[in-house]
């Protein structure tokens, strides 16, 4: 008995503490979207952790057809990625095309979106994006239902769905949350906005400098009086103000959110008023330019708006050289270009990835 007591007292004097290190989670939790504004939809967004993003897919889409293929690419720096699609709904040729490209280029490094497009064999120079990116899980789930393939990349808070088609210019998958009549109305407004964003600057140059005879005599006189005292031709006048507007847009994006919109709004108003009072541009030009900018941002997706912003310069330059015929030729050329574009074996001018017209 005394021996047992001695052993217990010895253990008490020589107690050992075991410390277990606390696990640090360096990934941010699921939060509300930062760059997109969902309406009548869930306010959750993808994070930088690919496992969390996959869990969001499984939570929102409980289906036996959901296929998630885990892959990795790169040699010096391994990058995890996942290919997600619905078996039986996604076209086999689209899935096979993406799988083959990923397998053939699995040794290439993947650090940017441009690297992903290079791996998938997409064209380096394109006026329209060949993918649809979003931070909203709900939108990507609808893309899966519409037959697209979604790619998730670790440390990217966006998902990328392939392929992009012409309807992605004016429609979002979350439009299905509205009544059908509202949905048709909103998509019609966006389609008209795409046309106006491309043609308004070129139309201004045509009707001012090249083909003013297309206007009624009363309107032509009003336009001429409005430009009285402006020293520059219409093309230089339009280019000057358009470049200023482009810088204002970029400044809005780069500046901090708490001061960016205020500074750019005040700067735009003061600059626009001063440049008109100085007789460097006409009042009508400011109206046309603001209308074109508003129509441009009506489109679905920031990448789509950027492509239209670039192409309107081409339309304007061709219109200044050849008048109304140049404007028509520019529209015909962009249609031919879209018709020649194929992504993941799907023509860009398709109205549906699945080969029929679902409610996309």
C-alpha positions, 0 to 999 in steps of 0.5 A: 500500500505504501508502495502505491502511494509513493508511485502516485506522489511521484507521478504528481510531481512529474506531471507532463502537459501535452499541448496541441497546436491550434489549426489556423484557417487562412481562408475567409468564410462565405460572404456576400458578393462584392462585385455583383448585385444579385436580385431575388437570389441568395447573397452568398459568393464563392471564396478562394478555397476550392473545397468551399466552392465545391460544397456550395455547388453540392448544397445548391444542386443535389443531383445524382448527375452532378459530376465533379472532376478534381484535377491539377496543373503545373509543374513548378507550382501545382494548382488545384482545379475542378471541372463541374458539369451535369451528366446527360445535360452537358453536351459530350463534345463540350465536356470532351473538348475541355477534358482533352485540352486539360489533359494535353496541357497539364504541365503548363502553369496556371496562375491567371485567367489568361493561362486558363484560356491558353490551356483550353486553346481559346483565341488570344485576341477576341472581341468578346469573352469566350467564357462567363465568369461569376462569383454567384453560386446560383448563377453557375448552377443555372449555367450547369442546368443550361448545359455548360461546363464550370471550372473552379480554380483554387485561390480564385473567388470566381467560377468560369463557365464554358462556352460563352454564346451570343445570348450571354451579352444580354441575358443572365441566368438569374433572369429566370427568377422574374416573371416571363414577361419581365424577363423578355422586357429586360433582355430586350432592353439589354439587346437594344443597349448593345446596339446603341453602345456600338452605333451611337458614336459612329452615328454622331460622326456620320450625321455631323461630318459625312452624311448630314443630308440624312437628317431632316432640314430642321434637325440638321440646322439645329445640330449645326447651330449646336456645334457653332464655335467648336474648333475641332471636327466631329471625329476629334471632338468625339475621340477627345471626350470618349478618352476622358470618359474611359479614364473616368470609368477606370478611375472609378474602378481603381479608387477606394469604394468610399471616395471613388464614386463621389470624386469621379461624379463630381469630376465628370460633372465639372469637367463636362460643364467646363469643356462645353462652356469652353466651346471645345465640344458641343452639348449634343456630343455630351448627350450622345456620349452619356447615352452610349455609356449608359447603354454599354453598362446595361449589358450583362457582365463587365467583360462583355461591356469591355468588348463593346467599348473597344469595338465602338472605336472601330465603328467610329473610325470606319464611319468617319471614313466611309459615312453611313456605308462604313457604319453598316459595313462595321455592323456586318463585319462584327456579325461575320466575326461572331459567326466564325467564332467557335468555342468548345465546339459550340458556335458563338451565335448559338442561342442555346448550348444544349441545341434547343431553346430552353429558358436560358 
